[in-house]
Amino acid sequence: MTALVVLTRPECGLCETMLEELRALAKQRPLPQIELVDVDSDPQLQRRYGLKIPVLLIDHVAICSVRLDREALLRALRA
């Protein structure tokens, strides 16, 4: 399975909420590994997603931002 990448930054409450929701979903069904990437660690990521964090990516494609869209994530994993 491909990793789920969550673009985040330190002390981001929305990021923590998305991670908690992903971990809860992972208890209900198998999910790929969750990888955290600091959006400010890469100038391109910061320019593209800096104001939208957290952003959930699969294979470099944004699935959702700010809040977890569970249905969009499950659709992307089935595809």
KAMODA-V293378 format. One record per residue. PHI is phi in radians with two decimals (NA if undefined). PSI is psi in degrees with one decimal (999 if undefined). D_CENTER is the distance of its C-alpha to the mean C-alpha in Angstrom with 1 decimal. Layout:
PHI;PSI;D_CENTER, PHI;PSI;D_CENTER
//
This chain:
NA;149.4;15.2, -1.35;147.2;12.6, -1.27;148.1;9.9, -1.55;128.1;6.3, -1.90;125.0;5.0, -1.91;117.0;3.1, -1.43;127.3;5.9, -2.50;179.7;8.0, -2.63;159.1;11.8, -1.01;145.8;14.4, 1.02;37.6;15.7, -1.78;107.8;12.9, -1.09;-40.7;13.6, -1.12;-35.1;10.9, -1.12;-45.2;8.4, -1.07;-40.4;10.6, -1.10;-45.1;10.8, -1.08;-42.0;7.3, -1.10;-41.4;7.7, -1.08;-42.4;11.1, -1.16;-39.3;10.4, -1.12;-42.7;8.4, -1.14;-37.9;11.4, -1.16;-41.7;13.8, -1.12;-37.9;12.8, -1.11;-24.1;13.2, -1.33;-20.9;16.7, -1.63;-30.3;17.6, -2.68;153.8;16.6, -1.17;133.7;15.7, -2.20;154.6;12.1, -1.10;165.9;11.5, -1.02;144.3;11.0, -1.73;123.4;7.9, -1.99;130.9;8.2, -1.73;134.6;7.8, -2.29;126.6;9.2, -1.24;116.9;11.2, -1.02;-27.7;11.1, -1.45;-1.6;14.9, -1.40;-13.2;15.7, -2.38;121.3;16.0, -0.99;-36.4;18.1, -1.17;-44.2;16.8, -1.10;-41.9;13.1, -1.08;-43.6;14.6, -1.15;-42.7;16.8, -1.35;-39.9;14.5, -2.13;-1.5;11.5, -0.93;-33.9;13.2, -1.65;-2.1;14.1, -1.90;3.5;11.0, -1.18;152.8;8.6, -1.27;152.9;6.2, -2.20;132.5;4.6, -1.79;123.6;2.3, -2.05;144.8;5.3, -2.27;123.0;8.1, 0.91;44.0;11.3, 1.19;11.6;10.6, -1.89;126.8;10.3, -1.22;127.0;8.0, -1.68;-41.2;7.6, -2.83;163.2;7.2, -2.46;157.2;7.3, 1.22;-53.9;9.0, -2.24;147.6;9.1, -1.19;124.9;7.7, -1.77;92.5;9.9, -1.00;-44.0;11.0, -1.14;-41.7;13.6, -1.11;-39.7;11.7, -1.11;-47.8;9.4, -1.12;-38.5;12.8, -1.08;-45.0;14.6, -1.11;-36.2;12.5, -1.25;-31.1;13.0, -1.29;-28.4;16.6, -1.23;999;17.2
//
